[in-house]
Amino acid sequence: MADLIVPRVGHSFKNIAGQQFGRLVAIEPIGSVKGSWRWRFRCDCGEEVIRRGDSVANGNTSSCGCIRKPHGMWRSSEYGIWQTMKTRCYNPKATNFADYGGRGITVCDRWRGSFMAFIADMGPRPSPLHTLDRNENSKGYSPDNCRWATGKEQSRNKRNNVFLTFKGRSLTIAAWAEETGISVGRICARLRQGWPVERILTTPSRMQRFSDHSAASPGLS
């Protein structure tokens, strides 16, 4: 485009670099055409486009065009999860901001700037039961700290979980309950009573003893 010019001091130019408008984030100015500045924008879907800065800033253009595509991934559950991840970390008005952004949880630059980068790293959501989970709750959202997990798997990863170490293995109470057959409630009760870990995890509950006795006694089913 022969009539493109670059920004210079004193020339009418509004710097919108880094600002987000709808689904578009301004990356860099490309030049001016008849007094209207063109900018390179990155859309939340990952596409990069060149649009008039004033048109985007005024709300006349809010995406690369993906919003009009009937089958674009912006309609997917993965896209909604990606948006929620950013909102809870960076929007102080979000209902759960205090548990995320409020305590320093952030989204890595790669994911914050591109939904397509997020989906490339995480892959499709395995099922409607899976949600985005962080392996270490003290760390932010990034490829090396996130996975798709079911509610059951996530419940073992909450900040308030208690880990018990027995025979060189550290597992949550829920995990030990599954492995030993002793209920979570009974394990917690034994902890409150001051039982040592070995006794907590090796002493059968009354129901377990009754079940064992019933199986060994003739005439009982």
N, C-alpha and C positions, 0 to 999 in steps of 0.2 A: 504494500500500500504506500504509494509515493508521498502522500500527504500526512503521514504519521510524523509526529515530533515527540521529543522526549521532554520530561519535566525539567524546568529550569527555574532558578530563583526569580521571583517576581511574576511568574506566569500563573494564571488562575489554575490552581490544582489543589484538590482536597485529598489528603492522604488517608485512605481507608484500609490500608494493609492490616491484615489480622482480624478485621471486624467481620462478624457473621450477620448475614441478612437472609432470613428464611433458612434454606438449606445450603446457601452459598457462603464461602469464606473467601475474602479478597486476598490474593496471593501477591500480585505485583502489577504495576501499571504497564501497559503495552505501548500506549501512545495516544495522541489526540487526533480525532477526525472531525473537522469542522467545529472545533471548540468543545467537543464531547470526548471525555477520556474513556478509553477502553481499558478494562482490567482483566487479568487472568483470575478466574475463580475456581475453587475446588468445591465440588458438590459433596454433600454427605454420602452420596452413593459411591463416591470415589472418582467420578468423572471430572475432568478439567475442561472449562469452557472460557471463551472470551466474550464478555458482555459489556455494555455501557455501564459505567459506574453509577451515573445518576439514576438510570432506570432501575438498577438493583437496589440502590439506597432508598429510593422512593417506594419500594415494594411492588413495582410493576413486574419484576422478574424475581422469582424466589427459588428456582432450581435450574438444573441443567436441561430440564425437560422430562426427567424421570417421573415427576409427579403426575404427568399425563399418561405415562405408560401403564396400561392395565395390568401387566404382569411383572412390573419392576419389583426388586427386592425391598423397596421402601414400604411395601405392604406386608412384608413377612414378619413373623414373630421375632426373628433374629434382629431385624432393624429396630423394632420396638425395644428389645432388650438393650441394644447398643445405645439408643437414645436415653433410656432410663439410667443406664450406667453413668453417662455423662451428667445427667441432671442431678442425680444424688450426690455427685462429687463437686459440682460447680455452681449449683443454684441454691443459695441460702434460703430461698422460699420453699424448697422441696420439703415435704413432710419428714423424710428420713435423712435430711442433710446432716443433722447432728451426729448420726452414726457413721457417716462416710466422710464427706468433705470437711465436716466440723471437727473430725479427729485426724485429719491429715491424709485421708485416702484419696489418691489421684488416679488418673488414667494416663497411660504412657502416651507420648506424643504421636507415635505411629497410629494408635487406635483412635485417639481423640480427633485426629484430623481426617480420618478416612474409614468409612464403614466397610469398604471393600478390603482394606487391610485387615480389619477385625475379622471378617468372615473368611478371609484367606488363611488366617492363623488358626481360628477356632473350628472352621468347618461348619456344616449345617447342624442345627440343633437335632440331636438324635431322636427325640420324641417330645410330645407336649409335657411330659413329666419332668423333663430336664430343664434346669435353669443355670445361669452363669454363677459359678462358685470360685472363690479365691482359696487356694491351698493354704496360704498363710494370711490370716485375717488382719494382721498388723501391716501388711503390704498392700500396694495398690493393684489396679487392673493392668495386666501385661501378659504377653504370651507365655512367659515362664511361670506365671502364678495363677493361671486360670484354667478351668476345665468346665465341661458340661456335666452336671451332676443332678441326681434325683433328690427330692426332699429328704429322703432317708439318709443318703450319703452326706448331704449338707448338714444335717442335724448333728453329725459327728464332728463337724468342723466349726462349731460356734465358739465364740470367745469364752463363754461360761462353761464349756465342757471340762470335766475333770478327768485327767488321765491317771490310770493306775498301772504301776510297773510290777510285773510278776514274771519270774524266770527269764529276765532279760528282754521282755516285750512290754512296750508302753501302748496301751489301747484306751479308748474312751470307755466310760461305764457302759454305754449302749453296746459297744463292740464286745466287751466282756460278757454282758448279759446274753447276747446271742450265742457266744461260744460255750458258756457254762450252763445255760439254761436257767440261771438264777435271775429273777426279774430285776429291772433297773431300780424299782422302789426298794426291794430288799437289800440290794447292794448299797444304796444310799443310806438306808437305815443302819446298816452295819457300820458304815463309815462314821455316822454320827455317834454311834455307841463306842467308837474307839477300837474296833476290831483291827488286828493286823491284816494286811492285804492278803497274805496267804490263806488265812482263815476265812476271809470274806469270800474268796473265789473258789475255795475247795470244800466248804461246808454245804451240803445239799440243803435245799429248803424242805420244809415239812411236806409240801406237795410232791416234791421229787422223791422223798423217802417213801411216801405212801404209794406212789406210782410204782416204784421198784418192788415194794412188798407185794402189791397186787399182782404184778406180773409173775412173781415167783410162787404165789399161793394158788393151789388148785381150787376150782370152783368160782374164782373171781375173774371177771372180764373187764 
